[in-house]
Amino acid sequence: MPSGERLAGKVAIVTGAGSRADGIGNGRAAAVLFAREGARVLLVDREPELAEATLAMIEEEGGEAVVQQADVTADEDCRAMAAEAVSRWDRLDILHNNVGIGGRGSVVEVDESDWEQVMRVNVTGMMLASKHAIPAMKESGGGAIVNISSISALRPRGLTSYSTSKGAVIALTQAMAVDHAPDGIRVNCIAPGPVYTPMVYSAGMSDELRDRRRHASLLKIEGTGWDIGNTALFLVSDEARYITGVIIPVDGGTILRGPAR
């Protein structure tokens, strides 16, 4: 059975709810934690088989969830996500915008089509998901949205298209917080640091680089998807009822240090 009641009676959409490999990514962690606290969760992923593993974890613990295939860069898919949550569970209270891709190089080096793809996935996808979720949340009496940015927006490091897109996520978060506070909708942002997730280790990270990332933290510990998920859980719960428009770095203090030499 779900382990708590912090989200009892709530309905949540988590985008990017699968993981590229076995283990706990940011979206999977948030979905599992939301379900543990009583939420019914729509598990959205462009590759639904990845979200099926998340569903199995939730159902094994007695939670309630369902998988929905969607591409968040497609307006109709985002419309269908919100419609499915309302059709199935009669309300929508939470949106966790977790889809994102990387991008490297300076403005001199980046290809224009690559730049546009990073912006579309990382920023437009969040806009479209929110565009269709917010009216449903308003009908439900309010809600909470969490957008995933990155500390790369706060301390750029040679990933210019990615950093720019994640900076736009911060601006989008604050604009939405202002726009939709009258509707009882809170909007906040998490800026993860170098957490170790399936997206990272499936790319073949060396032990040396992994250790270097760990030591970049003031705490000298390694972040995981659970750290991001627990922060999201707090932000969507009533415990955060007086918090909106904030950006929370979850990075072990990494942004307080200078670049590694």
C-alpha positions as CSV (number, residue, x, y, z in Angstrom):
1,M,0.0,0.0,0.0
2,P,1.1,3.6,-0.4
3,S,3.3,4.6,2.6
4,G,1.7,8.0,3.3
5,E,-1.1,10.4,2.7
6,R,0.6,13.6,1.7
7,L,-1.0,13.5,-1.8
8,A,-4.1,11.5,-0.9
9,G,-6.9,12.1,-3.4
10,K,-4.5,14.0,-5.8
11,V,-3.9,13.2,-9.5
12,A,-0.5,13.7,-11.0
13,I,1.0,13.7,-14.5
14,V,4.8,12.9,-14.6
15,T,6.4,13.4,-18.0
16,G,9.6,11.5,-18.7
17,A,8.4,8.9,-16.2
18,G,10.6,6.1,-17.6
19,S,14.3,5.6,-17.4
20,R,16.7,4.8,-20.2
21,A,18.1,1.9,-18.2
22,D,17.4,0.0,-15.0
23,G,17.6,2.2,-12.0
24,I,16.0,5.4,-10.7
25,G,15.9,8.5,-12.9
26,N,14.4,11.8,-11.8
27,G,11.0,11.2,-13.4
28,R,10.7,7.6,-12.1
29,A,11.7,8.7,-8.6
30,A,9.0,11.4,-8.6
31,A,6.3,9.1,-9.9
32,V,7.1,6.4,-7.4
33,L,7.2,8.9,-4.5
34,F,3.9,10.6,-5.6
35,A,2.2,7.2,-5.7
36,R,3.6,6.2,-2.3
37,E,1.9,9.3,-0.9
38,G,-1.5,8.4,-2.3
39,A,-1.5,10.2,-5.7
40,R,-2.8,8.5,-8.8
41,V,-0.2,9.0,-11.5
42,L,-0.3,9.3,-15.3
43,L,3.1,8.0,-16.4
44,V,4.0,9.8,-19.6
45,D,6.9,8.8,-21.9
46,R,7.6,8.9,-25.6
47,E,8.7,5.3,-25.2
48,P,6.0,3.7,-23.2
49,E,7.9,0.5,-22.5
50,L,10.3,2.6,-20.3
51,A,7.4,3.8,-18.2
52,E,6.0,0.3,-17.9
53,A,8.9,-0.5,-15.5
54,T,7.9,2.5,-13.4
55,L,4.3,1.3,-13.4
56,A,5.5,-2.2,-12.2
57,M,7.3,-0.6,-9.3
58,I,4.2,1.5,-8.3
59,E,1.8,-1.5,-8.6
60,E,4.2,-3.7,-6.6
61,E,3.8,-1.2,-3.7
62,G,0.1,-1.0,-4.0
63,G,-0.1,2.3,-5.8
64,E,-2.3,3.4,-8.7
65,A,-0.9,4.5,-12.1
66,V,-1.3,4.1,-15.8
67,V,1.1,4.6,-18.7
68,Q,0.4,7.1,-21.5
69,Q,2.6,7.4,-24.7
70,A,3.2,11.0,-25.6
71,D,5.7,13.4,-27.2
72,V,5.6,16.6,-25.2
73,T,6.6,18.6,-28.3
74,A,3.3,17.7,-29.9
75,D,0.4,19.9,-28.9
76,E,-2.2,17.1,-29.5
77,D,-0.3,14.7,-27.3
78,C,-0.2,17.2,-24.5
79,R,-3.9,17.9,-24.8
80,A,-4.5,14.1,-24.7
81,M,-2.4,13.8,-21.5
82,A,-4.5,16.2,-19.5
83,A,-7.7,14.8,-21.0
84,E,-6.7,11.3,-20.0
85,A,-6.0,12.2,-16.4
86,V,-9.4,14.0,-16.1
87,S,-11.3,11.3,-18.0
88,R,-9.8,8.5,-15.8
89,W,-9.7,10.2,-12.4
90,D,-12.0,13.3,-12.7
91,R,-9.4,15.8,-11.8
92,L,-5.8,17.0,-12.2
93,D,-3.7,18.5,-9.4
94,I,0.0,18.0,-10.2
95,L,2.2,18.3,-13.3
96,H,5.9,17.3,-13.1
97,N,7.7,18.5,-16.2
98,N,10.7,16.3,-16.4
99,V,11.5,15.9,-20.1
100,G,14.8,17.3,-21.4
101,I,17.8,16.6,-23.7
102,G,21.4,17.8,-23.7
103,G,23.2,20.1,-26.1
104,R,26.9,21.0,-26.4
105,G,29.1,23.6,-28.0
106,S,29.2,27.4,-28.1
107,V,27.0,29.5,-30.4
108,V,29.8,29.4,-32.9
109,E,29.9,25.6,-32.9
110,V,26.2,24.6,-32.5
111,D,24.1,23.6,-35.5
112,E,21.0,25.7,-35.9
113,S,18.7,22.6,-36.2
114,D,20.3,21.1,-33.0
115,W,19.7,24.4,-31.2
116,E,16.1,24.5,-32.2
117,Q,15.5,20.9,-31.2
118,V,17.0,21.5,-27.7
119,M,14.7,24.6,-27.3
120,R,11.7,22.7,-28.5
121,V,12.1,19.7,-26.2
122,N,13.4,21.5,-23.1
123,V,11.2,24.6,-23.2
124,T,8.3,24.3,-25.7
125,G,7.5,20.8,-24.3
126,M,7.0,22.3,-20.8
127,M,4.9,25.1,-22.2
128,L,2.6,22.7,-24.1
129,A,2.2,20.3,-21.2
130,S,1.4,23.2,-18.9
131,K,-0.9,24.9,-21.4
132,H,-3.3,21.9,-21.3
133,A,-2.8,20.9,-17.7
134,I,-3.5,24.3,-16.2
135,P,-7.2,24.6,-17.3
136,A,-7.8,21.1,-15.8
137,M,-6.0,22.1,-12.5
138,K,-8.1,25.3,-12.4
139,E,-11.3,23.2,-12.7
140,S,-10.0,21.0,-9.9
141,G,-9.5,24.0,-7.6
142,G,-5.8,24.6,-8.0
143,G,-2.6,22.6,-8.2
144,A,1.1,22.5,-8.3
145,I,3.6,22.3,-11.2
146,V,7.3,21.4,-10.9
147,N,9.7,22.2,-13.8
148,I,13.1,20.6,-14.1
149,S,15.9,23.0,-15.0
150,S,19.6,22.4,-14.2
151,I,22.5,24.1,-12.4
152,S,23.9,24.6,-15.9
153,A,21.5,27.5,-16.2
154,L,23.1,29.1,-13.1
155,R,26.7,28.2,-13.8
156,P,27.2,27.6,-17.6
157,R,30.1,25.3,-18.6
158,G,30.3,24.9,-22.4
159,L,26.8,23.5,-23.0
160,T,25.4,26.7,-24.4
161,S,22.2,25.5,-26.0
162,Y,21.4,23.3,-23.0
163,S,22.2,26.1,-20.5
164,T,20.1,28.6,-22.4
165,S,17.2,26.3,-22.6
166,K,17.4,25.6,-18.9
167,G,17.6,29.3,-18.1
168,A,14.5,29.7,-20.1
169,V,12.8,27.0,-18.0
170,I,13.6,29.2,-14.9
171,A,12.1,32.3,-16.6
172,L,9.1,30.2,-17.7
173,T,8.6,28.9,-14.1
174,Q,8.5,32.4,-12.7
175,A,6.2,33.8,-15.4
176,M,3.8,30.9,-14.9
177,A,3.9,31.4,-11.1
178,V,2.8,35.0,-11.6
179,D,0.2,34.2,-14.3
180,H,-1.5,31.4,-12.5
181,A,-1.3,32.2,-8.8
182,P,-4.9,33.7,-9.0
183,D,-6.0,30.2,-10.1
184,G,-4.5,28.6,-7.0
185,I,-1.7,27.1,-9.0
186,R,1.8,27.1,-7.6
187,V,4.8,26.7,-10.0
188,N,8.3,25.9,-8.9
189,C,11.6,24.8,-10.4
190,I,14.3,22.3,-9.4
191,A,17.8,22.8,-10.7
192,P,19.6,19.4,-10.4
193,G,23.3,19.2,-10.1
194,P,25.4,16.2,-11.3
195,V,23.1,13.4,-10.1
196,Y,23.9,9.8,-11.1
197,T,20.9,8.5,-13.0
198,P,20.3,5.9,-15.8
199,M,20.6,8.7,-18.4
200,V,24.1,9.3,-17.1
201,Y,25.4,5.8,-16.7
202,S,23.8,4.4,-19.8
203,A,26.1,6.8,-21.7
204,G,29.1,5.0,-20.4
205,M,30.5,7.3,-17.7
206,S,33.9,6.2,-16.4
207,D,34.5,5.6,-12.7
208,E,37.0,8.4,-12.7
209,L,34.5,10.9,-14.0
210,R,31.9,9.7,-11.7
211,D,34.2,10.2,-8.7
212,R,35.2,13.7,-10.0
213,R,31.5,14.6,-10.1
214,R,31.0,13.4,-6.6
215,H,33.9,15.5,-5.4
216,A,32.4,18.6,-7.1
217,S,29.8,18.6,-4.3
218,L,30.7,20.4,-1.1
219,L,29.2,17.4,0.7
220,K,31.4,15.0,-1.2
221,I,28.4,12.7,-1.8
222,E,26.7,11.5,-5.0
223,G,23.2,12.8,-5.9
224,T,20.6,10.4,-7.2
225,G,17.1,10.5,-8.7
226,W,15.6,10.1,-5.3
227,D,17.1,13.5,-4.2
228,I,15.3,15.2,-7.1
229,G,12.1,13.2,-6.5
230,N,12.0,14.0,-2.8
231,T,12.3,17.7,-3.6
232,A,9.5,17.4,-6.1
233,L,7.3,15.6,-3.6
234,F,7.8,18.4,-1.1
235,L,7.0,21.1,-3.7
236,V,3.8,19.5,-4.8
237,S,2.6,18.7,-1.3
238,D,0.6,21.0,1.0
239,E,3.7,21.5,3.0
240,A,4.9,23.9,0.3
241,R,1.6,25.8,0.2
242,Y,3.3,29.1,0.7
243,I,6.0,28.5,-1.9
244,T,5.8,29.5,-5.6
245,G,8.1,30.9,-8.2
246,V,11.3,29.5,-6.6
247,I,14.3,27.8,-8.0
248,I,15.9,25.1,-5.8
249,P,19.3,23.8,-6.7
250,V,19.6,20.2,-5.6
251,D,23.3,19.8,-6.1
252,G,25.1,19.3,-2.8
253,G,26.4,22.8,-3.0
254,T,28.2,22.3,-6.4
255,I,27.3,25.8,-7.7
256,L,29.0,27.4,-4.7
257,R,32.4,26.1,-5.8
258,G,34.6,27.4,-8.6
259,P,35.1,25.2,-11.7
260,A,37.4,22.2,-11.1
261,R,41.0,22.8,-12.2
